[in-house]
């Protein structure tokens, strides 16, 4: 089968390979991939930072967001069956560490991931532990199945802390997950949703997905805009996806004293901060990682099943897997919202 893989330990180093699918072991399932999403993690592997250079085997088929169909199961598998329409949770958790035993499997200390630690979903078939498969309704579209994993991050971020119902929510950084979080906050009852994003194509999409206001941080005064939109109070909840130093500082500035700051992005560089300002704001800091397994998935599925959230505006580039290199190019050019590859 054709697979889009990391083939060289260098910046770029991504190309197509031919590799036969691996039969499932007793606790695994073989999934026919019907749609796969290009994620920021795949972009990071392209850029090849040191922490991934130590982790990703070469060659490794990329991708961890997928919707597909179970075609074969191992002898000990009972939670899914052949023919099931499934999505993949990207965290392969051990089930026995302290975090897993205390309802925090998304923080498993020995977790691995397809497309990072072993072959992923940018191919016609992928073999994964059956424990990470979520069963969708039979008629659930594969493209939406591929979005379930990243969508879950926005759902997780919206449900944590004080939630979003009845509150003003600002989303800093409207990449695909930030835009999903805009839609989720709106669906879960936020009274006002503010998007902060430098790219015009993303600001437009954020408005389509439910934002009341979209601010360009490179050309507008974010603090003044948020102050005007909130009667001077600031946002009750600020969810940070930009990963930038300036984005982090802006989030503190626009947060109402005592509000929730939910950190989803990982900053690329260390951040210095004046803690006298931090102390004056007294924020509740919540670190968001992945999704709760499986409670977040239940909520995410309900939002899509009941059409409370429409993710279709994100599907800017749906293309054959054979054009996968063009998907990377579209992201680098700032033209794509969420590329979906069809094997």
N, C-alpha and C positions, 0 to 999 in steps of 0.2 A: 504494500500500500504506500501511497505518497504521504509524506509527513513534512511539515514545516518545522525546522529544528535549529537549535544552536549547534553549529558544527565546528566553530573555532573559538579559542579562548582569547578574543579580542573584541574591541568595539565593533558593532555590526556582527559579523560572523554567523549570520542567519541564512539558511538556504534549504532547499528541498532535499530530502533523502528518501530512499525506498527501504522499508522495513516491514517485516511480517508481524501481524498482531500476535501477542503472546496469549496462549490459552490461560484461562483463569485457574488459580490455585483454589484449594477448598473454600476459603473465605472471600473469594473475589468474584467479580462479574465482568464479562466482556460486554461493552456497550458500543453500539453503532452510533457514532456521532452524527447528528443531523444538523446541528448549528453550533458554532463556537465563537465566543466573544474575544476580541483583542483587548487586553487589559493593560493598565499602567505597569503591572509587574512584568509583562512581556516586553514593554518598552524599556524597563529597567535592565532586563537581561540583555537586551540589544546594547545598551550603554555600558554594560559590563563593569559595575562597581566592584570593589574588592570583596565585599561581604557575599556577593553572589558568585564571584569567581571561585571562592572557596567551596561553594555549595553545589553548583549545577554541574552534573556530569556531562562530558562531551563524547559523542553527540547526545542531545536530549530533545525530543519532540516537545515543543512549547505548548502553552495554553492550559487553562484550568477552568474556564467557564464554558459549560456545555449543556445542551439539551439533546437527548438521544433515546435510544430504545435498547433494552436489555436483550441480548441475543444468546447468551450462554451464562450459566451460573456454576459456581463450584459446589462440591458435594455437601458442604456444611451451611450453605446459604439458604435462609428462610425468609428474610425480611423483604426480598424482592423476587420476582419471577420473570421468566422469559416473556417478552412482549410488553413489559412495563415501560411507560413513558416517563423518563427520569431526568432530573438535573443533578449536577454534582456539587456537593459541599467540598470546598477545596482543602479543608484541613483534615488530614488523616490523623486522628487522635488515638492515643493508646488505650484509653478506657480504664487505666489502673493508677495513674499518677494522682497526686493530691488535687490538682485542678480538675481533672476529669471526674473524680469522685465527689466533688463539691459543686457540681453543675456549672463548671467553667471549662468544658472540653475545648472551647474555642481558644483557650489559653494553654492547652496541653504543652508540657515542657519538652516533649520529644516529638512534636507534630512534624509531619512532612506534607508535601503538596505535589500533585501531578503537575507536570510542566515546569517544575523547579528541581525537585529531588529525583524524579523519575519521569518517564515518557508521559506526555500530556495529550490534549484533545485536538491538536491541529493535525488530525489524520482521520481516516474513515472509522477506525476502531480505537478504543482505549480500554485497557485492563486496569481496574481499580478495586480496592477493597469495597465490598458490598455495603459496609457500614457507612460510607459517605454518600450513598444514593438516596435522593428524595424522590418519591413517586408522585408525579403530577396526574391530573385528570387525563383520561385517554385522549381527549381532543385538544389538550393544551398545546399551543403552537411551539415548535422547536425553538424559534427565535426568542420567544419569551422565556423558554426553558433555559436558554443560554444566559439570560439576564438575571435569573433568580439569585445566583450567588452574589453578584455585586449589589443588586437591589436590597438584599438582606442587610448590607452595611448601613444603608440609609434608614431602613426600618429599625435596626438596632439603635442607631444614634438618636432616632426620634423617640424611642420608647424609654431610654435610660433617664436617670435623674428625675427631674420634675415633668418629664414628657414634653408635649408641645400643645396640648389642648388648651385653648383659651389664651395662649401666649403669643408674643411676637418673636419670630424666629429669623435669624440671619444666617445664611449659608455662605461661607467664605471659600471661594474656589469652586466653580461649577463645571468641573469635568463631568464625565458620565455619572459617577456616583453622587456628586454634589447635586446634579440636576434631578437624579432620582430622589434625593433627600428633600429637595424643594417640593416635588409632587407628593411625597409621603407626609411631610409636615402639613401641607394643605389638606390632604385626605384625613389626617388624624386630628384636625380641628384647630390648627393654628389660626389666630385672628388676622395675622399679617405675616407674610413671608417676604424677606428681602434677600436678593441674590447679589453677590459681589464677585465680579468676574471680568478680567481684562479683554477677553476675546468676544467680539461682537456676535459671532455665530452662536456662541454659548449663551450669551445674555438673551438673545432672541429666543432660543430654545427654552431657557429657564422661565421666561414670561409665558411661553406656550404651555409649560408644565405646571403653572400655578403661582409663580412669583407675582407679587403686587408691584414690586419695584426691582429694577436691575441696575446696579451701579458699576461704572467703569473705574476701578481704583487707579488707573494710570492717567485719567483725565478729569476726575471728579473728586470732590472732597467727601470721602466716605463718612467721616465722622459727622460732618454737617448734615449730609443727606439722611443718615440714620437718626440723628437728633431731631430733624424736622419731621421725619416719618413717625416718630414715636412720642411726639409732644415733649421732647426733651428728656425722656426717661431712659432711653437706650433700649437695646433688645434684651428680652428675658432669657433667651437662649441663643448662643452663637456656636455654630458648628463649623470647625476649621478643617478644610480639605486642601488648602493651597500648598501647605508644607513650606511656605516662605517665611523668612524672618519678619518682613514687613506685614505679611498677612497675620501672623501670630500677634504682633503688637497691636495691629488694628482691631483684632478680635477683643482684646482686653479693653481697648479704648471705647468701643461701641457697646459693650456689655453693661447692662444696668447693675448697680451695686448689689451684690448678693445673687446675681444670676448664674446660670449654668454655662460653663465653657466646656464644650465637648470636642476633644482633640481626636481627629480621625487620620490626618496625614502625619507622616513621619518627616520632621525637618531634615533637610539635606546637611545643614551645617548647625553647629552649636549656637544657641541663642543666649545672648546676654540681655538681662532685663533688670530694670529698676524696681526692686521689690517694695519700695515705699508706695509706688502706684498700685502694685498688685495688692498690697495690704489694704489700701484705701478702697479698692473695689470688692475685696473679700469674695471672690468668685468660688463657686463649687466646680472643681476641675474633674472631668470624667474622661478617662482614656478609652476610646472606642477601638476595638480590634475585631474584625471579622463579624460573625453573627453568633448568637447563642444557638447551640445545637440541642434540640431542634425547635425551641419555642419561637425564635425569630422567624423560622421558615413557615410556621403555622400562620403567623400574622401576615407575612409577605404574601403567601398564597391566597389568603382571604381578600387582601386588598386588590389583587389582580383578578381573582375569580369573580368578585362582585363588581368589577370595573370601577372601583374607587380611585384607581391610579391607571393612567394610560402611559405606557412607556414607548409607544410607537414613534413619537417625535425624535427619539434617540437613534432610531435605525437609519442612519444617514448613508451607510455603505454596507449593503448586503451583497456579497460577491463569492464566487467559487473559491475554494481553498487554493486552487492553482494560481490565483491572483493575490495570494496572501502578502507578497512583498509590496504590492501596491497599497495594501491596507496600512502597513507601517509608514509608507511614504505619505499617505493622506493624513495620518496623525501628526507626523513631523511638520507637515505643511500647514497645520491648523485648519484643515478642511473637513475633518471627520469628527463626528460626535461619538459614535460607538460602532466600529466596524464589526460585522458579523460574517464569519467564513462558513461556507457550506461545502463540506467534503463531497 
